[in-house]
């Protein structure tokens, strides 16, 4: 097990020679290895330790300054942080990437090989977790005082293998060989309680009994890009409060004691691999409460270190809820004020309701978190009492004059009157927060108009929009060095912290010399990806083909099956007409399905089955190919995105809250094929309608169609092409040697399952826009100029802009610089 040893200080020399010495010293003194026996992993660890040396002093200075200035801090609460590999990102932010590469090369090492030794930190499912990671990068870059809080999962998001076309999951044991980044601080551990009961002591409730769990903080230091500020991501790991129960051992109850220990450790064992709510899982509720309680106690402790009067709490502490997953924090902070610090109810509520801000990340009503009251009462009895009281006051506060008051009260209540009753976490988050926001303009509007309408009526000023963003340090500088160099050559080197400077590229859109260089960049990225995929998976990909990319979690609403139906249609047309004049195209899809989401897994199987057929059919495989790339994550994204020509963003309108892959791809010069959904709409506004391919029903049209009755079976029966394609897909032809029923669930969902995401309704519009894509791609000059325009127009989608909006509009936060 590797751990950082802090007994010696290295000079933070940033020359290649200094870096080389630091790496060698760590290899010898921290790892007790010599260069002739060191493995690539040893070299990686030594390099990471050298990098960390450059970060720690900056961290100490940052914290010292924050404390001296008694600053207001942001506390970002998230169950997910999808960080990926930290070494390249940290080296870039510190400005020592090139020197480090030189040092490693000088030691006779292969830099890429060393970097790939780093286990990826996959503590997230998808967009929400990656957004949290991008936000941490921007917070440090913009010098805001901030802490991220979350869980130190022992197992992150599963690895996906594709075996015979099926997704097979493997556990992600990312900490197995130790993590040189983490600083374990057992002295700042917290003890939290679960289960038990409430006793009354002179009218004061006391939560007693149940289980006590220890939370141990693991700190990750987050440097900003060329910034003196280093913030902290503090992740809690659960442990038993008793390391070894000697008493139980002596009385022969050893196995019981071990079971108890294993329960405690199970809390932070594994990330839930769903990106949709799975109602009623006790361990998930415990995960949420465990990390929230540890974090809030840590925050109150830090506050009391620096201040004396709780009245100052809201001006020094803002807590951001990344979706409802940490919403129990509202009841927990109430409990801490009421029961642990003896503040009266009204004072506690006054403070609590000024501290929290909540971001919603989904419009799907079925994805809102709800917990059954009996479960809640068993696990968190005191919190249920508090929630009942908050609810009483909330409902009493509704003016008697308001129209349809009873209906409104039923909708905003924190309790859903079902059998059993349910606690609605979104309602708790809204009523306890002073700010609620969505993550794209459309999404925020729909929150006000539909999902949270009753709350909006009562309190319209609470509602905001902050459109998501992505960090250009990862999604351009680190992932696409060729394009980054070209941009710097053209407009200077300020763009990574001021992304709207990319506008400067607009004057090069029609410049033939620049176009040529831009095309060469894209071409090289495509060639690099082709050879990577050839090497790893034996995929055969012509770098001159159009690279058509759909990479994201697999979900019906994201409609990978709409993509697939179009590919099938192309296949059919090519078989019918071998001379069909289309530019060769490679369809690349990648993404994980939640392990319990059978239809999503069936979509993966269908993509692989159709791909297998097409790729091995010499009649068409020079024109089209279809590959599913296994185990999509941050690293694969950073390889695929710079090589994409077309970005598929084809969710059912009104379903994708924002999307961030859409931004990553457009920034890297892929043209979007997209619906009027999420941030696609704002991307359209930024790039102009000539530079994007928009198709399909709009959110309002989808709503109307649902209301008036959408019948997918009727489409199937009356549309010969759709009928043919669905029958073909379900015929068994694509799954030779397996039951012909393998793809039936997918076909069935589109016909008699009612096609809940309007795939058939949008099929023809999609097919048409795809043929427009094909025609336009043939005009290479025109296409390249549109790609350049996409890069030039995407500056606003930097996560720096998102964070600046949060800081000024919602958090009321000021930067703090180390002296
Ligand atoms: C909840 C309860 C139990 C188990 C799992 C969950 C759970 C976990 C993760 C529910 C949802 C998520 C993740 C959601 C997510 O990634 N949403 C995406 O957030 C992005 C950032 O705002 C948006 O761009 C995407 O549109 C949105 O889908």
Boltz pocket constraint, residues with backbone or C-beta under 6 A from the ligand:
constraints:
  - pocket:
      binder: B
      contacts: [[A, 125], [A, 126], [A, 127], [A, 128], [A, 129], [A, 131], [A, 272], [A, 274], [A, 275], [A, 276], [A, 277], [A, 278], [A, 284], [A, 325], [A, 360], [A, 361], [A, 362], [A, 367], [A, 369], [A, 439], [A, 468], [A, 655], [A, 656], [A, 657], [A, 658], [A, 659], [A, 660], [A, 678]]
      max_distance: 6.0
